[in-house]
Amino acid sequence: MLNFYKPHWFYEALPYVYVGSGLVSLAVLDHLLSAFSGLMLVTAGLVVGKLRYDHRHWQRDKGGRSPPRRKGAKNRRN
């Protein structure tokens, strides 16, 4: 998997970019494929936002501890 640095502002903005571009695709383009792509982008943005929200609240409730890691996952620190 590619492992490259993403600036914090870009990382935080990605779910909003996904949802926004999906809504623009749904509103502007008149093709079945564009409607499907728009719905997929909106769904991806909502899922990513929900996962981040859940993870941050999990960390807050657990006192800042990290969640259990997958077996074989590399230990990375930013």
Secondary structure, DSSP 8 states (H G I E B T S, - for coil): -------HHHHHHHHHHHHHHHHHHHHH--SHHHHHHHHHHHHHHHHHHHHHHHHHHHHHHTTT------TT------
